[in-house]
C-alpha cells in the first residue's frame, strides 16, 4: 500500500478500496483469509450491505470481521457502534470496526 496516500483526502469509494487493500496487506500469513468489498450478508433480521468483510481461520476456528468505512469528523457516537454491533450479532460476525 502506498504510504504517500492521505486517506482523509479520498472519496468515500476510494476510502473503501483503501481499507480493503490495507486489510489484504495486513492479512499476509493468516490462513484462508478472504477480504471482500460491498458484500451483502444475510442476517437473522434482513440483509446488510457491508463495506468490507474479512474472513479467516485461526486455531481451527472461523472468524468474520465486518468493517464499515466511515470517516467521522467527530468522535464516533454510541448509536453508530450499537448499529454495527447489531449487524455483527445478526450475521454471526466475531468482530466489527467502524
C-alpha positions as CSV (number, residue, x, y, z in Angstrom):
1,X,0.0,0.0,0.0
2,X,1.3,3.4,-0.9
3,X,2.4,5.2,2.2
4,X,2.1,8.6,0.5
5,X,-1.7,8.4,0.3
6,X,-3.6,10.5,2.8
7,X,-6.8,8.6,3.5
8,X,-8.5,11.8,4.6
9,X,-8.4,13.1,1.0
10,X,-10.0,10.1,-0.6
11,X,-13.6,9.9,-1.9
12,X,-15.9,7.5,0.0
13,X,-15.5,4.9,-2.7
14,X,-11.7,5.2,-2.8
15,X,-11.6,5.1,1.0
16,X,-13.4,1.8,1.0
17,X,-10.9,0.5,-1.6
18,X,-8.0,1.8,0.5
19,X,-9.3,0.0,3.6
20,X,-9.9,-3.2,1.7
21,X,-6.3,-3.1,0.3
22,X,-5.0,-2.4,3.8
23,X,-6.8,-5.4,5.3
24,X,-5.5,-7.6,2.4
25,X,-1.9,-6.5,3.1
26,X,-2.3,-6.9,6.9
27,X,-3.6,-10.4,6.4
28,X,-0.5,-11.9,4.9
29,X,0.4,-15.1,6.8
30,X,-3.2,-15.7,8.0
31,X,-4.5,-18.9,6.7
32,X,-7.5,-19.0,4.4
33,X,-8.0,-15.2,4.6
34,X,-10.6,-13.7,2.3
35,X,-11.3,-10.0,2.1
36,X,-14.2,-8.6,0.0
37,X,-15.8,-5.2,-0.5
38,X,-19.5,-4.3,-0.7
39,X,-20.7,-7.7,0.3
40,X,-24.4,-8.3,1.1
41,X,-24.7,-10.6,4.1
42,X,-27.9,-12.3,5.2
43,X,-28.7,-11.8,8.8
44,X,-31.4,-13.1,11.1
45,X,-33.3,-9.8,10.6
46,X,-32.6,-8.9,7.0
47,X,-29.7,-8.3,4.6
48,X,-26.8,-5.9,5.3
49,X,-24.6,-4.2,2.7
50,X,-21.2,-4.3,4.5
51,X,-18.3,-2.1,3.2
52,X,-15.5,-4.6,3.8
53,X,-15.7,-8.2,5.1
54,X,-12.7,-10.2,6.2
55,X,-12.9,-14.0,6.8
56,X,-10.1,-16.1,8.2
57,X,-9.2,-19.1,10.2
58,X,-7.1,-19.3,13.3
59,X,-6.7,-22.1,15.8
60,X,-9.1,-24.2,13.6
61,X,-11.8,-21.6,14.2
62,X,-13.5,-19.5,11.6
63,X,-13.8,-15.7,12.1
64,X,-15.7,-13.0,10.3
65,X,-14.9,-9.3,10.7
66,X,-17.3,-6.5,9.5
67,X,-15.7,-3.2,8.5
68,X,-17.8,-0.1,8.0
69,X,-15.7,2.5,6.3
70,X,-16.8,5.9,7.5
71,X,-14.7,9.0,8.0
72,X,-16.2,10.6,11.0
73,X,-15.1,14.2,11.7
74,X,-16.1,13.9,15.4
75,X,-15.7,11.0,17.9
76,X,-18.0,8.1,16.9
77,X,-21.3,8.2,18.7
78,X,-22.8,5.3,20.7
79,X,-25.6,4.7,18.1
80,X,-23.1,4.0,15.4
81,X,-21.4,1.4,17.5
82,X,-24.7,-0.1,18.6
83,X,-25.8,-0.4,14.9
84,X,-22.6,-2.2,14.0
85,X,-22.9,-4.5,17.0
86,X,-26.5,-5.4,15.9
87,X,-25.2,-6.2,12.4
88,X,-22.5,-8.4,13.9
89,X,-24.9,-10.3,16.0
90,X,-27.4,-10.7,13.1
91,X,-24.8,-12.2,10.7
92,X,-22.8,-14.1,13.3
93,X,-19.6,-12.0,13.0
94,X,-17.0,-12.1,15.8
95,X,-15.6,-8.6,15.3
96,X,-16.6,-5.2,13.9
97,X,-14.7,-2.0,13.0
98,X,-16.1,1.4,12.2
